[in-house]
């Protein structure tokens, strides 16, 4: 019974892959495009770039994402590149960042201070100060 079920699953999988497959389009050789000097240069440099990526940059990335270099370079490793995860990381950074100083709230005037004496003249900015009265005993 188990062998029949396995055979049925394999047969259905093969039938679905054969019937549901799309034809892959082939690219045609275009001698005008293939002979461009930059294309020839790209053919020559591509293997060098792949080797540099594999032998230099991947190990450097790996080293840079592990402590203590990770902290030194300030690397945040995100293994899930979805927008939601990136948004959460930015919100965490915003919460951890120091907030700008807020101005102090306005203070109420002290109620213990006596109100100004109306008999004492208060000069305006354009008036000269009054002369003090002479002391006569």
C-alpha positions in Angstrom: 0.0 0.0 0.0 2.8 2.4 0.9 4.7 1.6 -2.3 1.6 2.3 -4.4 1.0 5.6 -2.6 4.7 6.6 -3.2 4.4 5.6 -6.9 1.2 7.6 -7.3 2.8 10.7 -5.8 5.8 10.4 -8.0 3.6 9.8 -11.1 1.5 12.9 -10.3 4.6 15.0 -9.7 6.1 14.0 -13.0 2.8 14.6 -14.8 2.4 18.0 -13.2 5.9 19.0 -14.1 5.6 17.9 -17.7 2.2 19.4 -18.3 2.7 22.6 -16.4 6.1 23.5 -17.6 6.6 26.5 -19.8 8.8 26.6 -22.9 12.0 28.4 -22.1 12.9 31.0 -24.8 16.3 30.7 -26.3 18.5 33.7 -26.9 19.9 34.2 -30.4 23.5 35.1 -31.0 23.7 38.7 -32.2 27.2 39.3 -33.6 26.8 43.1 -33.5 26.1 43.0 -29.8 28.6 40.3 -28.9 31.5 42.0 -30.6 31.2 45.3 -28.7 34.5 46.1 -27.0 32.9 46.4 -23.5 31.2 43.0 -24.0 34.5 41.4 -24.8 36.0 43.1 -21.7 33.1 41.9 -19.6 33.7 38.3 -20.8 37.3 38.6 -19.7 36.7 40.3 -16.3 33.7 38.3 -15.1 35.6 35.3 -13.8 38.0 37.6 -12.0 35.1 39.3 -10.3 33.5 36.0 -9.3 36.8 34.8 -7.8 37.3 38.1 -5.9 33.7 37.9 -4.6 34.1 34.3 -3.5 37.7 34.5 -2.1 37.8 38.1 -0.7 34.4 39.8 -0.2 32.4 36.9 1.2 35.0 36.2 3.9 35.4 39.9 4.7 31.6 40.2 5.1 31.6 37.2 7.4 34.3 38.7 9.5 32.6 42.0 9.6 29.4 40.6 10.9 30.9 38.9 13.9 32.1 40.4 17.2 34.2 42.5 17.8 34.4 43.8 14.3 30.6 44.0 14.0 30.5 46.6 16.9 33.6 48.4 15.6 32.0 48.9 12.1 28.5 49.4 13.4 27.0 46.6 11.4 23.3 45.6 11.9 22.9 42.2 10.4 19.4 41.7 9.0 18.8 38.2 7.6 15.2 38.9 6.6 15.2 41.7 4.0 11.5 42.4 4.2 10.3 46.0 4.6 8.6 45.2 7.9 11.8 44.0 9.6 13.7 47.0 8.2 11.0 49.4 9.6 11.2 47.7 13.0 14.9 48.1 13.1 14.6 51.8 12.2 12.0 52.3 15.0 14.4 50.6 17.5 17.2 52.9 16.4 15.0 56.0 16.7 13.9 55.0 20.3 17.6 54.3 21.3 18.8 57.6 19.9 19.1 60.5 22.4 16.1 62.8 22.2 16.8 66.6 21.6 16.5 68.7 24.8 13.1 70.1 25.4 12.7 73.7 26.7 11.7 73.7 30.4 8.1 74.3 31.1 7.1 77.9 31.9 7.3 78.6 35.7 4.6 80.4 37.6 5.8 83.6 39.3 6.6 83.4 43.0 3.7 84.5 45.0 5.9 85.4 48.0 7.3 88.4 46.2 5.6 91.7 47.0 4.0 93.5 44.1 5.9 96.6 42.9 5.4 99.8 44.9 3.4 102.3 42.8 5.1 105.3 44.5 8.5 104.3 43.1 8.9 105.6 39.6 9.8 103.0 37.0 11.9 104.5 34.2 11.1 103.6 30.7 14.0 102.8 28.4 14.1 106.4 26.8 13.7 108.3 30.1 16.7 109.1 32.4 16.8 107.8 35.9 15.4 110.3 38.5 17.9 111.9 40.9 17.8 110.6 44.4 16.4 112.9 47.1 19.0 114.5 49.4 19.2 113.2 52.9 18.4 116.1 55.4 18.5 115.2 59.1 
